[in-house]
């Protein structure tokens, strides 16, 4: 199965996409990676979901990516007495404290001592997904006296967001640690950590995963932007999670933040996913709004590695239509003449390593000779990551003996993975690269392709060779 676009599509599993038949239709419509939201998934059912998705590989003879998205800490106020809520007036004083007694019009329990210890005068608290806003006037380890800036109805166990406060605890809860272990054991390809604040959060995840999956950091807190470069360096990929990010920072700042994160990831060669509310209206409508189409197009123009559907595919009425629409938008944008010029303008200089120099050379040779394919032999996937960072006009075919690597690369821009045994020598490397380029319908008789590899073969991270190969009759016959 050959995609006609470079950007990848991630779709979330849910009630609307829980059967093998629906997942098969979504894959045919354009899904490259399936997301399992651990907020709504019991770890005991995870192996069953993974097995269902792996069955698609046999059906379609293509690698299928699986992303397990950890819930992260859910910060909430306690319970209120009476009818279960109060109405806070603008300008009123309201206290959040460590007293577990039912809340009143004057106070409520905040069952998170780590928050009370971290709050300082002037810090903002945002309640119920941005509906209410409080400013801290006095703070102690047992209570915080606040002034209501934006009032409204506050009911039991509504969420708390802290745009100004760095909490001195890990982004991983006990549930997250248990879920991460279960996800790694089940064989998912990527594990996403929610509410990352610091690079140490990603180090915590890596200790649990121990190389069994790649680690993705979700940027949804303003605190993460302070140490963004360090977090990117500590992660295998980044997600711009615009939902919570748009709650904790002014909405008008989110587009610029999205571009900043995307460009930094591209410069560092780390995959970047743009997520949340991309085709939100398609939860209940078979067609999106014009603004949503432009939103998806913007992510494609920026050179993001993937765009993601959440409720649209998990609980919407039109999951297949949403995937098909995202696929069509991506194909159309990538065919625009201005698309290549935008990508080229944002190309970063390679690092001073042999592997990056080879990746840049392959890109420039392919552009000069107008070659359709760059075939990269890779064990760990690093060669394909480096070439994808260049955003070449050619398709990147990643040839790997490692099935896990092929699955992980389903998230990476422009990479078409093929699982095959390692090359035995340089001639075998070139010959089989030509054969697979023909078999996968990216090249034909008489074409030339670029072949990138590391010698000796099978050595991770040893990319040191680039070769031009000619597609001959024998390659077409073997394909």
N, C-alpha and C positions, 0 to 999 in steps of 0.2 A: 504494500500500500504506500503510495507516494503522495506526500503533501505538496500542495502548490504554494506554500508560504514558508517563511523562515521563522517567524515568531511562533511560540508554542501556546497551546490552550490547555488550561487546567480547569477541571469541573469537579464540583463537590458532590459527593454521594449523599443521599438522603431519602426520605420517603418516596420522592418522585423518581428516584434513580437507584432503586435497591435490588432490582432483578437482573439476572444475567442478560436477558433479552434487551432490556433498556440500556444497560451498559454497552452492549454490542452496538446498538443503534447510535449511542453517543460517540463511541469510538469511530464509527464510520462517518459520522457527521463532522468529526475534526478533533476530538479530545486526544491529547497526547499524554496527559498525567491526570490521574484521579486523586482527589483529595478526600481523606477520611478525617472528619472533624471529631476529635476526641472529646469535645464538650458534649456530644450527643451519641457517643459510642462507648459501650462497655468493652474493656480490654479482653474479656472472655470471648466476645464475638469477632474480635479483630482477625484472627486466623481464617475464619470463614469468609470474611470480606476479601482478604488478600487472595485466597484461593480462587474466589469467583473472578477476580480481575486477572489473575495469572492464566486462567483458562482462555481469556481473550487472546493471549499470545499464541496459543495453539491454533485458535480459530483463524486469526488473521496473519499469523507468521510474522509478527512485528513485536518489538519490545514495548511493554506498557509500563509507564512510570506510576509509582504510588507514593503519595505524600501523606504522612500522618501529622496532623496539626494539633499540638498539645493545647490544652485549655488555658493554662496560665492561672495566676492568682485572680480570683473573683472577689473584689473588695466591695462589701455591702454594709449598709447601716443595719441596726438591729430591728426588732419588732416594736410596733406602737400598740398602745392599749386602745380601748374604745372600738371604733370602726376600722382600726388598722391604718390610720394615717392622720396627717394634720395639714393645714394650709398655712404656709409661711408667707408673711407679708414683707414687702420690700422695706428695708431699714430695720427690721426687727432683729433682736439678739437671739441666737440659738446655739446651744451647747451640744457638742459630741463628746461623750465621756466613756469611762470604763465600767460604769454601773449597768449591770444586766437587766435592771428593772424596765418594764415596758415604757416606751417613749411617750412624751407629752408635747404640748405646744412649745415648751421651753427647752426640751432636751431629748436626745436619743442615744442609745448605746451604740458605740462603734467598736465592734468585736475584733479590732486589729491593733493591739498595743504598739506594733511597729510603726503604725501611722501616727498615733498620738506622740510617740517619742521623736518623730521626725518633723512634725509640723512646727512652723515658726510664724510669728506675726507677719502679715502681708501675703502669706500663701493663700492660693485659691483652692477651694473644694468645689467640684462639679458633681452634681447628683442627678441620678435618673437620666443618663445619656444626654446630658447637657441642658436639661429642662430647668434646673435650679443652679444658682451660683452663690457661694458663700465666701467671705474673706475672713481669715483668721485675725483676731485682734489680740488674744492672749492664748498662750499654749503652755501646757505642762505634760508630763508623762501620763497623767490621768484624765485630763480633759482639755478641750479646745473651745474657747469662747469665740463665736463668729458673728459677723454681721451679714444679714441677707441682702445680697445685691440684686439678684433676680429670684423672685419668690414663685410660689406655686404649690401644688399639691405634692406632698412627700408621703409615700406609704411604706409599709414594712419591706425591709430587705432590698431596697433599691440600690443600684450600683453607685460607687464612689470613684471619681477620677481625680488625680492629683497632678496637674500640669507643672507645678512649681516644686514638688517635693520628691527627693530621691530617697526611696525606702531602703534601709540597710539590710535587706534580705534578698535571697536569690529569687529570680523570676520563676523558679521551678517549685511547685508545691509537691507534697507527698504523692498526690494523684499523678502529677506530671512525671515524676520519677518512675512510678510504677508503670504508667502508660508508655513511657519512652523505652523501658526495658522490654515491655510486651511487643511494642512496634518493631524494635530491632530484632527480637527473637522471631517475629512473624515474617521478617524479610522485606519490610518496606524499603524504599530506595532513598527517601528524604524524610527527615523529621524536623518540623518547624516549632520553634520556641516562641511563645507569645510574651508580649510586654517586656521585651529585652530592654535593659537600662544601661548595661555595661558589658565589656568583653568577657568579664569573668562569668557572666551568665551562660555564655556559649561554651566556656571551658567546663562548666558543670554538666552541660548536656553531653559533651564529648566524652567525659569520664564514664558516663552511663552507656553510651552507644558503642564506644570502643571500636570505631571504624566499621561497624556493621551497616551503617547508613550515613549519608551526608547530612550536615547540619545547616538548617536555614534559619536566619534571624528575622523575626517580624518586627518592623519598625512601626510602632504605634504609640510611642510615648515621646514627648519633647525631650526628656532627659537623654534618650538614645542619640539625639542629634548632636549633643555636646561631645560625645565620644564616637561619632559615626564612623570615622576612618578606622579606629581600633576595632569596632564591632565588625566592620566589613572584613578586616584582616583576619579576625578570629572565626569567620563563618565561611561556609562553602557557597552560600547564596543568600540573597536578601529579598524580603517581601515588603513592599510599601503597602501597609495595611491601613487604608485610608479611613476606615470606619471609626476606630477608636482614636486614630490620629486627629480626625476632624472634630472629635469631642474635646480632646485635651489641648488643642491649639485653635486659634481663630481660623475659621473655614477658608478665608481668603489667602491664608499662608500655605494651605495644603498643596495647590498646584506647583508653586515654586519649590516646595520641599520635595515633591515627587520628582521634579526635573533634577534637582541637586543630587538626590540619592541615585537616580538612574545613571547620571553622568559619572558619578564617582565609582559606581560599580563597573560601568563599562571601562573606565580608565584602569581599574584594577583587575579586569578580567574575571569578575565574579558575576554569575547570573543574577538578574534582578526581575522580580515578578511584581506587576501592578495589579492590585486586588481591591475589591469591595465596591458594590453598587455600580458596576460597569454597565450592566443592562437591567437595572433594577425594575423598570416598568414591565419587563417581560416575565416577571413572576405571575402577572395576571393578564398580560396582553401579548398577542402573537407578534407584535412589531414593537421596536423600541422607539424612544423619542429621538429627535434629531440631535439633541445635546448629548445623549448617550452614545450615539454613533460617533460623534466628534471626540468624545472622551476616549473611546477605544482606539480611534485613529491616532490620537495624540500619543498614546503609549507605543503604538506601532512605529510612528514617525521618529520617536525618541530612541528607537532601537532596543526597547525592553526585550528580555528573553522570553517572557511569557505574560499572558493576561489571564485573569482568573474569574470564574463564575462561582458565586456562593449560593444564595437562596434560589437564584434563577434555575440552577440544575438540581438543587437538593430538594426544594419544596415547591417549585413553581409549576404552573399549569402547562408550560411550553418549553421543557428542557431541551428537546431536540432542536426546536426552532431557535432557541437562544445560542446554542453551540454553532448551528449553521450560520446564523447572522454574524457571530463573531468571526467565523472562518471567512465569510465573504468580505467583511470589512478589511480583514488583514490582507487577503489576496489583492483587493482593489488598491489599498494604500501602497503595498509593495510594488505594484505595477506603475505607480505614479512616477513621472520623470524626476520630480523634486525629491523623492524618497532617497535615492542614492546620494544626492548631493548633501542632504542633511546628515546621513550616516558618515560620509567622508569628512565633513566639517568637524565632527566630534571624535574622530579617530585619535587615540592616544599614542604617544611614542612608546615603543616596546621597552621593556626592562633590558638591562645590559646582560642578558643571558643568551646562551647558544640556542635554547629552545625558542625564545621569543624572536630572535633574529631569523630563525628558520621559518617560523609562522609568518612573519612579515614578508620574507622573501617569497614564500609560496603564494601569498596574496598578490604581491606585485607581479609575479610571473603569470599567474592566472589572469589578472586584469590586462596585462600587456598582450597576451596571446589569445584573450577572449575565451578561456577554457571554462567549461561548465562544471567541472568536478575537481575538488581537492580531496583525495583519498588519504586519510590519516590512520596509520596503524598505531593502536594505542592499547596499553594494558590497563593503566589506572584511569584513563580518560583525560589526563592533563594535556596531552597534545591537542585533542579536540577542543578543550577549553581555551587553549591559547589561540588556536586558529579562529574560533568563533569570536574571540575578543576583537579580531581584525574586521569583523563584519564583511567578509568577502562577498563579491557578487556571485561566486561559485557555490554550489551545494557542497557541504562538508560531509563526506561519507566516513564515518568512524568504524573502522574494522577492528574488532576486538575479540580475543578468546574468552573474555570475562563477561558472562551474562549480566552480572550486577552492574558493571560499568555501562553496558549498553542501555540498561534501564535508567540509570542515573542521568545519562546524556539526553534522555527524552525531554528534559527541562531546558536544554541549552539551545540558544538561537542557532537556526540553520543547520543543525546536526542531524543526520540520518544514520542511525546505528545499525550495524550488521554484526551478528555473532558468527565467528568463524575461527578455525584453528589458526595459530600463529604461523607466520611465514617461516619457511625453512632457510631461505637465502634471498639475496637482493632480486634475482630474476623472478623467483616465486612471488615475492612481494609485489612487484610491478604487474606480473601476469594476472594474479588473482584480484588485484585492485581494478584492473580493466574489466575482468569478468563480472565483478559485482556491480561496477558502474553501469554495465549493460543490463544485467539481470534486474537491477532496481530501477531501470528505465531513465537513468540520468545521462547516458551516453550511448552512442551508436558507432557502427563500423566507420573507421576513418578519423574519429575524434582523437584528440590528445587530452590527457588528464595529468594533473600534478599528483605525485605520490610522496607523502611525508612519513618518515619512520625514524626509529632509533636503532642503531647498531651497537652492540649485539642485540638481537631480537629478544623481546620478553623482559627487557630491563625498564622498569617504570621510571619516567622522567628523563629518559636519555635521548630525546629527540635531537638528531644531529644530521639528518640527511633529507634532501629534497631531489626528486627525479621527475622528468617528463616522460610519460609512457604513451605509447600509440595503441589505440584499440584496433586489433587485427582480427582477421576472420576466425582464427582459432578461439579468441575470447568470446566472440558472438556465439560460436558453436557450443562452447562449454557452458555458457550462460543458460 
